[in-house]
Amino acid sequence: MISRGESRRSAQRFGGTYEAEPRIVCELAFDFIRKNQRTEAGYTLGAPRIRRIRWDLGSEEANTLADIERLYREDMEGREGSGDAIHIPTR
């Protein structure tokens, strides 16, 4: 749930999704990446959760959609015919 104050600072709104100004870098853990044409990015992270806030990184150092696409592509090339999701082990 986004607070009223945060929704006013959001850059854009897409239905129930807000795009916020990139100020804080969060390290995410997730179980898999799946292609999803219903999202703007084209991918969905399965069971995403915040592992920690990375105060040591600036927004320009955060991973991008290109990194998600690379992870997905590399995993699909290594696993022929095993579906449309990649599974990432969490530590």
N, C-alpha and C positions, 0 to 999 in steps of 0.2 A: 504494500500500500504506500503510495506516495503522498506526502503531506501537502497541504494547500500551498505552503511556501515553496516547496520544491517544484510543484506543477507550474507555478508562475515563472520560475527560472528556466523551465524547459525550453529547448530550442524549437521543437516541433511536437505535435501530437498525432498519433496514428491510431484512431479508434481508442482502445483502452491502453495503448502503449505510448509512453513518453520517451522522447529522445532528450537526454540531459546534456548540459555542457560537460565536456570531459575534463574533470578536475582531480578526481581520485581514481587511482588504479587499484582494482581488486583482482586478486589471484583466484581463478575459478577452478573447481574440480567438477568433473562431469563424467557420466558413465559411457556416453557414446555421442557421436555426431551423425545426424541423419539428414539426407536431402529433404527439403520441405519447400515446395513451390508456393505454398500459401504465405510464406514470410518474405519480407523485403530482401533479406540477406540470402535466402535460398537454402538455408541450413537451420537445423534445430539442435541445441545441446540437450541431451537426455539427462534428467535429474541433476541440473546445475546447482551448485552451492558455492558460496563464498568461502574460500579457505582462509584468506587473510587479506587485509588491506596493505598494499605495498607503498608505504609512505616514502620509500627510497626511490621510487620511479615517478617520472613525469608522464603525462598523457601521450607525449610523442614517443615514448618507449614501450607503450602497450602493444600487444599483438593486434593484428588487424584481420579483417575478413579474408585477406589473401593467405594468412597463416592457417585459418580454418580450412580453406579450400585445399591448401597444400597437404595438411594432415589427412584430410579425407581422401585425396587423390593417392597419396603414398600408401595408405592403408588398403585402399581398393585394389591397387596394383599388386600388393602382396597377398591378397586373399581373393582368388578367383571364385566367382559364383557363390559368395557367402552373404548376399543380401546388400542392403543399401545403407548400413550403419557401421561406423567404426567404433570400437570399444577401447576406452582409455583406462588403464589400471590406475587407481588412485593410491597414493602412499599414505 
